[in-house]
């Protein structure tokens, strides 16, 4: 039931390769990451920090719990925005 900007989500899908190393190519997560709970599944409706696009952008920008790195300085604001739009769109399936 989420409304997603399809153009932003498509642009973010192209940039998601940076995230796929941990979260998998389809965003379904991985328990083999060598971290306590693995990389979370981004395609379900379970969101530890909240699943709004704003919170997803914050997670990408600043990282989480010392495990997910901050990407703000590496990606820049525009890429953070489109990747978060793509991640937000994953949970609709």
C-alpha positions, -999 to +999 in steps of 0.1 A: +000+000+000+029+024-003+031+051-028+065+053-044+081+076-069+087+050-096+113+071-114+133+076-082+130+039-073+143+028-107+173+052-104+180+038-069+178+002-082+208+010-104+228+023-074+217-006-051+247-027-061+266-010-032+240-023-008+237-057-024+270-068-010+254-071+024+216-071+017+217-094-013+210-086-050+172-086-043+174-070-009+164-102+009+192-100+034+219-123+045+227-142+077+262-150+064+276-115+069+296-124+101+276-100+121+253-111+149+220-110+130+232-106+095+221-079+070+183-074+073+157-084+047+146-051+031+116-068+012+094-075+042+076-052+065+099-056+095+118-024+101+139-021+133+143+016+130+111+024+111+102+019+074+093+054+063+113+068+034+127+095+057+140+070+082+155+048+054+173+079+041+186+085+076+199+049+079+217+052+046+232+086+054+243+079+089+245+041+092+231+020+120+244+005+153+280+005+142+273-023+117+259-005+086+283+021+075+273+057+068+271+064+031+263+101+031+298+113+022+304+085-003+271+087-022+259+123-018+224+134-011+209+126-046+221+090-045+209+086-009+175+098-020+171+075-049+185+044-032+161+049-003+133+052-027+142+019-042+146+003-007+112+017+003+097+002-029+111-033-021+088-038+009+057-035-014+062-070-029 
